[in-house]
């Protein structure tokens, strides 16, 4: 590192910014700030600054909200002169106009009113009489009460002081100031002046402070005059280049679904970084010419990248923004926020990333004068009440040496004022001291649990250690997981038991024939076969096939309808040593042709009425219902010439390329499946199973061998019955079914039927297994209400064809619904190993989403004749810890929960992105299915006309009078606006595939007869609706506003909303600004508008209002920017642009 780089790395952010401005050699002209001068006060009122206007607007939305109170408390020990303290506070208020400012509203426009004088009262709460413990409790109560007491911005004062007397020489001074007139830097100014004034006044001396030459209003007027024209354009051009393209929200994995609107509930988790580690990190940063801020920021961005797996990381950071000495001693709202966007793509080393972060940071310092509000207004990001605009995570490092202040002879001790709120998803606040770096992770409790943030703190500390040890390592491989967590994950990922089956499937079946020969094995409508009869007929087929040359691992096609012949054919093929290839008679011709060509079967077993489909087949066709063909063959068991490792079947699954792929599954794969689960479910000869699914769907393997390996009965469900929940229910009662297997989609229909049935017979069910698709736990609520969660036991099974039907299990109980679980798939079978890895095959921490890799005895052999794809998806242990184990890369996204269970997120290749937001459709469906009138639903993203993708909900409703607007309002109360479907299509039932899953391809395209589009023009009907629509038309400059038009979609913003509310309230109606943000259409706002005087609501007419407002945004206000140490964040209702809310810092 050069000496110049070292000197640069040691500069403060302020000096760095000044250096960058001098060294800026781009085509932009050098920025020269004119001096700030005191200006004449031509009026008693002044327009607000940008930042003040934002806070004023937020106060209009929620007048009682105290999130922007700046609290401070200091413990004073020694003899206190109360009069001198009060006089000092009075003098500070006199010196600083900002502390004498209030804010009035005139026709929806805010004005700043500076009072010529303002008195400060210092009330005293005397608690000397209380015991020590009671004093501490009361002190805490008082401080919290002061912090949570709202200010009146219109009448003031906006600074409060309170003295708590704990003893004659023991006091606590509590100061609370509204952020609209102060900031963190200002609090330092106030403290310094208070110390100097108190020292003088308590000694009977006059004020030692010189009068201020400038005031905050001077700065606001100066900035408005300077930040315009070419200066403004130069700065804005940079921010547009930096932030204007493809700026996506940071999607950190959360413990709870993101609420539709932020509540700002938050907590803090402390973090300490030892001085020794900080020194190592400083050296790493200095080698790249970077400051500690840049180095820690780089590490923090890696943490976010590893959590979110997004390479484009955008965070906010505050900057003092007092670039001129004239304003350093002012109390006021100056803080600005820089948006730092860094590309982490290409898996760079940490050193390379620091260079990127350094470059971005220095450029941002150069352009720090532009108010954050200006940037939001220019970019116009989409309005989203669930998160802050442009960035959702904040980073703060304070490295200014602390100053020790004294009040005369008093001993001072600052007190930490706890804060249970936050403005962002996550904020890392750090302070550099000689002992190291200290701080906390501030987080939204709406999104994260404390355990998650505790782990995050550990991950960040581990990451810093890894960086210090090897900064040349790539950011994807830097150690993140702590040693204890790694041990925990290894415990979950270790194979617990290994099963070594010594029999093939048909051999185990033959044992049941010996034990239960006269027991019913198969029941199909009125046809019944005992174990002996089934075995004998299968043996005849097997001997016949051997005569045709079928031997070990020969592939044999099987195309039969649901019937006893299906089971006879499967057993016959296996007994002959072959492997069956299911060819469902219902599959399309093209798929059938492809499978036959790919599998290269020489023989097909079928039925006479189906064989015409194989007219072009050149091999041998054998009809299983031609019994005379097999009569000469022996009924004895043929000798087995294969081993458990031999192939049992090849099931074709859909491929991402559009071509099906055949999965090679062995006898051993299935035999160990039942050995691994028997201790949980205790399958016996008394069990009655259903074969509900197509034998071309691997769920059928579980259904077939569950009874046949244990002497139970298999009820073969005809296809027509599988699509008739009423008939299936009747069959279950008739046959005494004890074990049912269902996809969640099919079960929802069956559940509705059973719950609505008036039949008196009781179901014999003891187990219901779910599989094939994600289970929404909330959909089971009605079932638990009727039957409880013990009899039958409901079990969620996750599996993949390539890992032999089932991989994980999770018993579902009623408590799971209260816990808000979406799709918990539980833990691995004892003989399997599950890894959750990122795109670089690195383990992800608990709670972080990754791809599931399944290893162990359940992993299939591979794909038939697809060597390249097999090598891509089937592999040795990616972590090289168990090299003898084969793993399958699933393509499914999951994450570990704290107890070791896995939560299923969705497929990697089916994630939906709407308007830049990554969306899991299952989350929307889980909320929608909770609605009392929704019986079934599925949500998809579809191209509608020439527009971008839009969310469409297909619903089955129980009440025809359910309005789509009601559904949208219901969803808006749980989900962010961008996750609420734009269209709803009503159906009698959802289409299902042959496997019982929702057939998304069969969902009809929305048309004008089936959808309700919120954007379709609907004429306002009632007088209230017409008044609101007419006001919108005039203020927004829109020719025609319909009943379902959205205020923000039409160009509305926070400033215009105040004008809208003012005009509505002048028309004998009452609405609040908050209501306008909650109810954004004419229809919904009219529904909550209150009529002030009965009979005074009249038809809206053009030009009715006294005050006319232009349709464009007013440019007459004098605006300024703001700054502070303490970070104050976003209120989601605010909107400086026409679509999005704006944070204040």
N, C-alpha and C positions, 0 to 999 in steps of 0.2 A: 504494500500500500504506500502510495506517495505521501509526502508530508502535507501536500495540499488536501488530499482526500481526508487525512486524519484531522486536519484543522476544520474542514467542512463538517465532518461527523460530530465535532464537539460544539458546533454552533447551536444556539437555542432556536426553536421554530421561528421566532420573530426575526432573528438575524438572518436565518436561512431565507426567509421570504424576501427580505430587503436585498440580499445578495442575488437571488434569482431575478428580481426585477432589474438589477443593474446588468446582469449577464445575459438577459434575454435577447437573443440574436435572431429571433424569428422575423417574419415579414411584418409582424405587428409593431407599431410604433411604441417607443418607450412610454410607459404610463407615468405621468407626473401629476401628483396630487396638488391642487391649489391649497393654500393655507385656509384654515377655518377661522372665521372672524365672527365676533358677536354681531347679531343682527337686531334691527329694531323690532319691537313688538307692536305691530299695527292693530292688533286685536287681542282681546282677552283669551281667545280660544285659538288653537292651532290644530292642523290635521295631525293624525297619528303617524308614527313610523310604521314601516311594513310589519315589524315584529309586534309592535303594540296593537296594531289593527287586528293581527291574527289572534292575539290573546283576548282582545276585547270581544271579538266574534265568538270565541270559545266560551267566554263568560256569558254571552247572550244565550248560547245553547244550554249551558248548565250553570246558572248563577250560583248554585250552592256547592259547586265542585271546588275542592281545595288543592287540586293537584299542582297548581302553580304558586302555592305558598312557599316562600323560602324561609325555613325556620333556622334559628341559631340559638344556642344556649351556652352560657359560660358560668362556671362555678367561681364565686368571688369569696376569698377567705381573707379576713382582716377587717379593720375598722372602715366602714363604708360611709361616705358622705352622700346621702341620697339626693340632697338638693343639688350638689355638684354634678351628679350623674344625670339628673333630670335636665339641668341647664345645658349639659353637654349634648344631650340628644336634641334639645330644642335648637341649639346652634347649628347642628348638622342639618336639620330640616330647613332652617333658614338659609343655609349656604347652598343647598341643592334644590333647584326648582322641581326636579323629578319627584322628590318626596312630598311636594305640595300640589301634585297634579292629580286631577280626577278626570273622568271620561264621560262625556254626555253624548246623547244620540239626538240627531236632528233629521227627521225623515229617513231613518234607516242609515244615516251616515254618522260615523263617530267623530267627535271632536275632542281635542285635548284642552283642558281648562287648568290654568296655573293660578293657584290662589296666591295673593300677595303675602299672606301670613298664614301660619297654621301652628296650633299649639300641640305640644306633646304631653300626654298625661302618663305618669308612671305609677300605676296602681301597685299596691303591695299586698301580697297574700301572706299573712303571718301564720306559720305552722310550728312555731317554737314549742307550743304546748304538746305536740304529738311526740310519741316515742320514735326512736331512730328508724325502726322498720316502717312505721306508719308514715313518717316523713318521706321516706324514699318512695313509698307507694303513691302518696299524694303528689309529690313532685312530678312523678312520671305522668300521673293523670292530668295535671295542669299543663305540662308541656304538650301532651298529645291533644288536649282540648284546644290549646292555642293554635297548634298546627292545623287542626281540622276545622277551625272557625273561618267561615268564608268572609272575604272582603266585599264591600259595596263599592264597585268601581265608579259609580256615578257620584256618590256623596263622600266617599273617603272616610277617614284617612286610610292610606294604603301602607302605613307602617304602624306596628303596634309594639309596645314594650310592656313588660310585666316583671316585677321583682318578687321573688319568693324568699321570704325570710325564714331560715331554718334555725338561726341563732343570732345573738347580738353581733357576731363577727362572721356570720356564715350566710351568704346569700347566693341566689341563682338569678341571673339576668336572662330573660327570655325575649328575644327579638323575632318578629315575624314581619316579612315584607312581601308584597305581591311582586311576582316576577315581571310584571308589566312596567315597573319603575326601577328595577334593579337586576343584578345578576351576580354570579359568583365573584368576579373581580370586584364588583361594587361592594360586596360584603367585606372584602379586604380593605377597601378605601374607608368604609364606615368604621371598621375596627381601629384602623390607624388613627383616624381623626378623633374617635372617641377617647382613645388613650391619651392623646396630646391635650385635648380639651379638659378632660377630667383632672389630669395632673395639674393643669394651670388653675382651674376653677377651685379645686379642693385646697389650693394654696393661696386663694384670694387674688390670683393674677388674671389679667385679661386673656382673651383668646390669642394664641400664638400663630394662628393660621391666617394666611393672606386670603383676601376675598378672591373668589373664582372669576376668571375673565370670561370663560365660556360656560354655557349650560347645554344640557342634552338637546334642547330645542334648536340651539344654534347648529349643532352637529346634524340634526335631522334636515334642517333647511339646506345646509351646505351639501349634504350628500345628494339630496334631490337635484340640486342645481348641477352637481358634478357628474353624477351617474346618468348620463343621457347621451344621445348622439353617438359619435365615433367611439368615445370611451366605453360606453355601454356595449356597443356592437362588438368591439374587440374582445372584451371579456366573455360576452355571451357566445361568441363564435367558438371559443375554446370549450365551454361547457356543453355546447351542442355536439361538438365533435366527440367529446369524451363520454357523454351520457345518452346521446340521442338515439342510439341504435340498439335494438334488441335488449333492453334493460329488463331483466326478469327478476321477480321477487326471490329472495333466498328462502328455500324450502328446507328448513331444519326439521329433522324428525321430531315429532312432538308426542307427548304422552296422552294428550286430549285433543279432540277435534278443534280446529280453530273456530271460535265463536263468530257470529255474523258481525258483531261490533265489539271492539275492545272494551274491556271493563277497567283496564289499567291496574288490576290487582297484581302486586308483585312482592317479591322477597329478595333477600341478598344472601349470598354464600361467600364467606371470606376466602381469600387466597393469599399466601405468603411465598415469595420467591427469595431465597437466601442471597445475601450480598455476594457470596463467592460465585454463585451461578450467574448473577447479573454481570459480574466482571468478565466472565468468560463470554457471555453474549455480547457485551460491549466490544470486546476484541474482534469477534466475528463480524459485527456490524462495521467497525472502523476499517476493517480490511476491504470492505466494499464502499467505504466513504459514506456510511449510513449512521444515523443517530440511533440511540437506544429506542426512541419512539418507532422509528422505521423497522428496527429489528424485531421488536415485540409485536408490532402490527403485522409483520410478515408471518410470524409464528401464529398469531391469532387467525389470520386468513387461512393458513394451512388447517387449523382446527376446524374452521367452518367448512372448508373444502372437503375434508375427510368425513365430516358429519353429513353434509348435504350431497356430496359427490357432484357438485356444480363447480365448473372451472372458472366461471365469471363471478367474482366475489366483489360485492359492493357494500361498503360500510360507511357510516358517518362518523365524523370526529369534530369536536368543537374547536374553535380557534378564537383567541382573545380579540382579534380584529381591532385592536387599538394601535394601529400602525403609526399614529402620529402622537407625539409627546403631549400635544395640547389637551388631549382627552383622557390621558391616563389617570387623572385624579378626579374624574367625574363619576358620580353615581348615576347609573342609567342602564338601560337594556341594550347592550351593544353586541352581545355574542352572535357569532355567525357559525354556520355549520358547513364543513367541507365534505363533499361526497367523493370518496376515494375508491375508484374502480380498478381492479387489477385482474389481468388474464393469467390464470394459473395453468393454462393448457400446456401440453407437451411434457408434463411430468418433469419440470426443471429441478435442479438441485436447489438447496436452500440459498446458497450464495447467489445463484442466478435470480431467484425470486426476490431477494433483497434488492438487487439492482432494479428490478421492475417496480417494486414498491417505492424505492427512493425516487425514481424518475417521476412516477405519478404524483407523489407527495410534493415534490418541489414545484412541479407545474401547478398543482392546486394552490400552493402558497402564493404563487405569482398572481393567481386570479381570485384571491380570497375576498376581494372587495364586493363581489356580486352577492347580494342577499340570497340566501337559500330560497326564499319565496319567489324571487325572480326566476330562478332556475326551474322550479316546479311549474310556474306559470308558462314558461317557454316550452318545456317538454310536454306538458299536459298529460302526465301519466294517467292511466285509467283509475277512476275513483274507486276506492276499496275501503270500506269502513272497518275492515277486519285487521288492517295493518297500516303502517306508516308508508308514505310515498318514497320512492327512489331507494330507500334502504330500510332494513328492519333490525339491523344490529349496529350498535354504537361502540366505539373504542375511545378510551380516555387515558392519557398518561400525563400526570402533573409532575413536573420536575423542577418547579420553582422552589427554592429553599424556603422553608417555613420561617416566619418572623415571630419572635417572641415579643409580646406586648405586655405592658404593665399598666395598671391603673393606680398611680401613686404608689402607696405602700402595699396595695392589695396583691395577693397571690392568685393568679388566674389559672384555671384548668378548663379547657374546652370540653363540652359534653357532646356525645354522639346523639343526634336526634334520629331515632329509628324512623324509617319510611317504608310503608307497606304498599307502595305503588310503583309502577314502572310505565314508561312511555313506549317501550320497544319490546320486541320478542326477547332480546338479550342485550345486555350492555356490560362490557368489561371496563371497570374503573380502577386505575392503578395510580399509586403515588410512589415516587422514588425518594428513598431516604438513605442515610448512611448505613443503616442496618439491613437494607435490601429494598425490595419493592413489595408494597402491601396494597391490598384493595379488595374488591369483591366482584362477583358475577351477580348483576341485578337481572332478574328474569320474570317473565310473565307467568303467574301461577295458573292462568287460564290454559296455558300450553304445556308447562313442564311441572313435573314432580320434583321434590327436593332431592330425592335419590339420584335423579338424572343429572341435576346440576352438580351434585357432589362428585359424581363420576366425571363430569366434564372438567371440573377443577383438577382432578387427578390426571386426566388426559392432557390438559394443557401443561401441567408441571412435567409430566413424562416427556412430552414433546420438546419442551425447552431443554431438558437434560440430553435428549437425543441430538438436538441441534448443536448444543455446545460440544458434544462428543465427536460429531461427524457432520459438519455443515456442508460437506460435498455430497451427502446422500440425497437421493431424489425425495421429493416431498411426499410421494406415495408410499415410500418404504420407511420413512422416519418412524421410530417407535411411538405409538400413541397409547396402546393398551398398557395399563399398569401391571406389574407382576402379579398382584393378588387377583386381578380380573382375568389375567391370562390363565392362571391356574383354575379359576372357576369355569372359564370357557372350555379348557381342556377336559375338565371333569364332565361337562355336558357332552363333549364331542368324542368321548372314549367309548368304544364298543364294550358293553357290559358283559355280554354272553355270546358265545359262538355255538351254533347248532350244526351238527353234522348228520343230516338225514342219511339213512342207509337204505331208504326205499324210494321208489318212484311213486308218482301219484296213483297210478292204477294198482300198484302192489298194495298200497295202504287201503285202497278201496276193496281189494280182494280180501283183506283181513276182516273188513266189516261184513263182507258176504258170509264169511265163516261164522261170525258172531251174531249177525242179525239177518240171516238168509230169508226168513219169512216176513220180515218187516217191510212195510212200504218204503220204497226208495224214491219213487217219482209219482206225482199226481198231476195230471193234465186234464182239466175239465172232468170227464168221467173215466178217463183212462188211468189205470194204475199198474205199476210194475213194482214187484218186490225186488229186494237186493239180488236174489238168486236169478230171477227172470231177466233183470237188467244185465247182470254179469254174463249170463249165457248168450244173450243176443249180441252183446258187445264182443264176446269171444268169437262168435261165428263171423262177424265182420272182420275181426283181427286176422283170423286164419285165412279168410278170403283175400284180404289185402296182401298178406305175405305171399300168397300164390301169385299176386300181380306184381311182385317184386318190391313191395314196400318193406323197408328195413329201417335200420337205425338212422334217425334224423332225416328221413325222407319227408319232404313237405307234401301234405295232402290238403287239397281245397275242401272246404265244408260249406255248403250253401243249402241250408234247410230253414224252414220256419220253426217257430217255437213249438216243440212237440217232444215226445219221448225219443224220436229219431235223432234229435239234436244231441242228447246225452249218449245214446247208443253209438253215434258216429264219433264223438269225442273220445269215448272210452276205447272204441275199436281201433282208432288211429294210434292212440298211445300204447295199447297192448301190442300192436304190430311193430312198435318201435319208432313210429313216425311222429311228426309234429303237425298239428292241425293249423290251417290258415283260414280263419273265419271269412266267409264271403256272404255278408248279409244280403238276402234276396232284394232288399229295398234300396241298395246303394245304386247310384247313377251308373249308367253304362260306361261312361268315360273312366270312372274310378275303378270299376270292375275290370275293364280292359287293361288298365295300367297295372293293377295288382297281379293279374294273371301273368302278364308279361314279366313283371319284376320278380315274382315268386318262382316262376318257371315250374309250376306244379305239373305233374304228369297224370295225376288222378284227381277227380273231383267227386266227392260224395254229395248227393243232392236228393231231391224228391221228384217224382214223375211230373208234377204240374209246374216244376221250376226248370227242368232240364232244357227247355226251349231257349232259355237265355244263353246257353252255352253251345249254340249251333255252330259257331265258328271255332270252338275249342278243338284242338287236334289231339288231345290226350283222351284218356278213358273216362267216361262218365258212368258212375255207379249210383243207382237210385236205392236209397235205404228202405223205401217202402215197397220194394219188390222182394218180399220176404223169401219167395221161392229160390231166389238167387243164392241165399246164404244157408238154406236148409241143409244142404249136404255137408257143410262145414262143421267142425267139432265145436261142442259147447264148453269144452274144457279150457282152462287158462293156458294160453300159449306160453312157452318159456320166454323169460325176459332176457333180451340181448342188449339192453341199454343200462346205463347207470344214472344215478340222480343228477349228474352233471350234464346229461343229454338234453337236447332241445325238446320242449313240450308243445309250444305253440309260437306262431308268429302273428302278432296283431298289428295291423297297420294304423298308424295315427297320422293326423294332419301334419303337414310340414310347412315351415315358413315360406318355402319357395313355391308352394302350391302343389307339390308332388308328395303323395303319402310316402311314409317310410315304415318299413317292417321292423318291428322290435323283436329280437330273439330272446325268448324267455325259457329257462330250463325248469326241469322238475324240482331241482333243489331250490330254485328261487321261490317256488310256491310252497313246498313242504316246510321250509324254515319260516315262512310267513305265519303258518298256523301254529307251529311250535312256539314262536315268539309271542303269540297273543293268547294261547290257551290258558295261561295262568290268570289272565284278566277276566276272560269271558266264559270259561268252563263249558265249552260246547259238548253236548251229549246226544245220545240216541233219542232223547225225548224232544229235541228241538225240531221245529218245523220252520223251514226257510222258504222264501220266495225267490224265484228267478224272474226278476222284474225287468232286467236290462237285456239289451241285445248281447248275444254272445261274441259280437265283434267289438264290444266295449269291455275293457279289462275288469270293470266292476263285477262283471258276470263270473269271472274266475273265483272271486271271493264267495259269490252266491252259490256256485256249483259245488265247490269242494268243501265249503263249510259243513253241509250236511253229509256228503258222501264219504268224508274222511272220518266221521264220528258216528255213523249209523243213523243219522237223522233223516227226515223226510224233506224232499224238495218239491215245492208247489210251483209248477211252470205256469207263469202268468201269460195268457194269450196277449198278442199285441193290442187287440182292441180293448182288452180289459186294462192294460197299462195306461190307456188314454181315457179311462172312465173311472174317476175316483170313487163314484158310488158303487160300481160293480166290484172294484178292488176291495173296498171296505167290506162288502158282503162276503167276498171270497175269504178274506182274512178271518171273519167270524165263523164261516162254515168250516174252514180247515184248521182253525186253531193255531194260526201263525204265531210263532214266538220270537222270530228274528226277522226284522225287516231292513232292507237296504234301499236307500233312496237318495237321489240327488236333492238338494234343497229346493230346487224349482218344482220338482214333482211332489215333494212332501207338502209344500204350501197348499197345493190343490187338495191333496188327501186330507190335510189337517182341517181345512175349511169344511170338507164333507163330514168328517167324523164329528167335529164340534157341532155341526148343524143337525146331525142325525138324531132321530127320536127312538132308535132301536134300543132295546133293553139289554141285549146280550153284551157281555163284557169282552173286550179284547184280551187275548192271552199273551200279548207282547211282553217280553222281558228285555229286549234290546232293539234299539233302532240305530243303525249306522248311517251316517251321512258321508258322502264322498262325491267326487266328480267335478265339483265346483265349490266356490267359497260359500260358507255358511254364514248368514247374517244372524247372529245370536238373538237379536231383538225380534226376529220373526217367530221365535218359539214362545213368546210371552203367552199367547192364548192357550197353547198346549199345556204349559206349566200351570196355568190357572185352573185347568180342568183335572189334570192327571198328576200334578206334582213332578218331581224330578228323580224319583227313585224307581218307580215301576210304571212304565218301562224306563230303563236307563238310556239316555240319549248320548251318543258318542260321535264326535266329529273326527273323521279320518281324512288325512291328507295323503295323497299318493300320486304317483306318476306311472304310466305304463312302463317306462324304462327302469323303474325301481320296484316293479312287481306289485302292482295294485295299491298297497297301502304302505306308508312310511312313518307317519306319526299318528298319535291318538290323543284325544282330549275329551273325557267325560264332561258333559255340559250340565250345569246345575242352575237353579233359579237365580242364585246370587250373581252369576255371571252377567245377567241382564242389568242388574243394578250397578255393577262395576263398569258398565258401558263398553264391554268388550265387543269388538266388531267381528273378527274372524280369527279366533285363537285356535291353532291347529295342534297345540300341545307339544309333546316331546317325542323323541325318536323311539322306535322299537329297540329292544335291548341289543339286538345284533346289528344295528346300523349306527353310522356316525354321520352327523350333520355339521357342515361348515357353512358359515355365512361370510362371504368374501366380497371385496370391492372389485372394481374393474381390473385391478392389477393383481388380483388373487391374494390380497392381504386381508387378514381377519378384521372385521369391523367390531367396534365396541357394542356392548349391550345397549339396545334401544336404537341403534343406527341401522338403516336399511341396507341390505346387501343381497347378493344372489345366493341361492341355496345350492349347495353341493351335497349330494347324498352318496355315502360310501358304505360298503359292507356286502353281506351275502345276498341282499335283495337286488343289487344292481345287475341288470340284464347283460347279456353277452355283447350286445351292440346292435347295429342296424344291418339288415340283410343287404348285401352287395352295395353298401355305402361306406367304403373304407375311410374316405376322407371325412365324412360327417361323423363317423364313429370315433375317429381320432380327435375330432374337435370337441365332442360332447362327453366321451368316455375317456378317463385319464387316471393316472396314478395320483396318489395323495398330493394335492397342490402345495401343501405345506411340508411335504417330505418327512412327516413324522411317522406315518404308517405306510411305508412304500409298498407293502404287500397287498394293500387294500385298493380295489378299484372304485373310482368315484364317477358319479354322473353329474354333469352341469345342467341344472334344471331349467334355467331361464325364468324361474319364479323369484319374485322379490319378497323377502321376509325380514323379520328382525327379532332378536331375542328380547324377551321381557325379563324383568328382574328375577322371576322365579325359575327361569330356564325354559319356559314355554315359548313357542314361536308364534308370532302373529303373521298371518298371510296378508301381503299387501296387494299383490297382483302380478301380472306378467310384465317382463321387461319390454316386450315388443307391442304391448297394448296400452301403454300409458297414454292418456289423452292430454292434450295441451290446448287450452282455450284462452285466447287473448293473452298468451304468454304465461298462463298459470298451469302448472302440472296438477292434474286432477285424477284422483282415484274414484272411478265411478261407483265403486262399492260403498264408499262413504256416503254418497248422496242416497243410494238405494237404502242403506241402513236407517237413514233418517226418514225417508219417505214411507217405508214399510211400517213405521211406528204410528202413522196417522190412522185413526180409528176407522176411517172409511176406505183405506187402501187394503185390498186383499192380496195383491201381487203387483210387482213392478219391475222394470228394468230401465236403466238409463244408458243411452248411447250418445255418441257424438256423430252428427251427420252434416254433410254439406247441404245447405238449403239454398237452392237457386245459385246465384253467382256470389253468395256471401261466404264468409269464412265459416268454419265449423261452429255449430251451435248444439247445445245440449237438448236432447229430446227425451222426455220421460214417457214410457209406455206403461199404462196403469190399468189395473182391473179394480173397479170400485164397487162398494157394497151399496152406495146411495147415489142414485142418478142425479140428484140435485146438487151434488158437490161441485162447486164452481172452481174453475182453474185458478182464478185470482185468489181464492181462499187457500189453495195449495201453495201458490207462490208466497203468500204472506206467511204461511206456516213454515215453509222452508227457509225464508229469510230470517226467521227468528232463531234458526240453528246454524245456518250456513252463510259464508260470505256471498256477496251478490253474484260473483262470477261463477259460483257453483249451483246456482238456482236455474233449473231448466227453463229455457225460453219457450218451449213448446211442450204440450201434453197431448198424447194420443190415447184415447180410451179404447179398450179391447175387452171382449168377453172373456178371453183367456190368452195367456202368452203362448206362442208356438214353442214346442219342445222338439229337440232332436230325437233320433231313435234311442239315444243314450239317456234321455230324460233331462238333458240340460236345456236352458233357454236357447232357442235357435235365433240368434241375433240376425242372421242373414234373411230369415223369413219375416222379420218385422216390416210392416208396410211403410213406405215412404210417407211422411206427413203430407196431407193435402188440405184444401180449404174446408173439406167436410169433416175432418177428424181432428184438426188442431185449433188451438186458440193461441194466437200470437199477440204478445203484449204490445208489439209495435204497430199492429193494425189499427187504423184510425177508427175510433168509435166516438160519435158525437156526444158531448156532455149533455146531460138530461135535466138534472135538477138545477134550481137557481144557484145553489152553492157551487156546484160543479162548473156552471157557466161563469160565475164570478172569478173563480180561481183560474180557469182556462183563459179568460180574457186578460187577466193581469199578466199571466205568463206570456201571452202573445205580445203584449205591449212592451214589457221589460226585456224579454229575450229577443224581440224582433222577429218572431216566428209568425208566419202567415196563418197557420191553423194548428191549434193544440187540441189533441184528442184526449179522451177519457183515460187511456192507458199510456199516454206519453210520459216519459221519464224526464224529470226536471234537469238532471245532469246530462242526459243524453242529448237534450236540446241545447246545451251550451251553458247551463246554469253553473254558478260557482258560489263560494261562500259569501262574497260581497253582494252579489245579486240576490242571494237568498234573503239577506237582511232587508233589502228593498221590497222584495216580494212579500215578506211577512208584514212589513209596515203597511203596505197597500191593502193586503187582505184584512188586516186589523182595522183599517179605516172604513171597511164596508160591513160593519156590524157583525163581523166574525172575529173569532179569536183562534189563532194558531201560534205555535212557537217555532223558533228556528230549528230546534231539535226535532220537532215533529216533521218538519220539511225534509230533514235528512233521514228520518225513519220511514216516512211515507212519501215516496218520491214520485208517485203518479197523481194525476188529478183525482182519480177515483178514490185512492186510499187516503189522500190528504183531506178530501171533502168529507170522508166518513168520520174523521176525528175532529173536524173543525166545529167549534162551538158557536152557536148563534148568541150574540151578546144581548140583543133586544128582540123579543118576539115580534114578528110581523115587519121587521125592517129590512129583511133580506130581499133585494129586488133584482130584477134581471140586469145583468151586466151590460153596459153600453159603452161604445167607444168614446174615449175622452171624458169619462165620468170623473176621474180623480183630479184633485186640486194641483198635485205636483206631478209634472211629466218627467219621466226618466228616459234617457236615450237607450237604444237597444244594445249599444256597445259599452264597454267598461269605461268608467270615468277616469280621466287622466289628471284631474285637478288636485289630487291629494299630494301633500308633501310627505314623503316616506323615507324611512331610514332602516338600518340594519342593527343587529344586536349580538351580544357576546357574553359568555360567562365561563367560570370553571365548572360549576355545578351544572349538570346536564338536565335540561328540561325538555321533554319530548312531545310527541305528536298527540294531538287530540283529533280523533278520526273524523269528526264532523266537519273540520275546517277544510276549505277549498279555495286556494288562490287561483287555481286554474279551473277550467270548466268541467273537470272530471275527477279531481283527486284532492285529498286532504293534505295539509301542510304542517310539518312539525315546527315547534318553537324551541329554541335552545337558549 
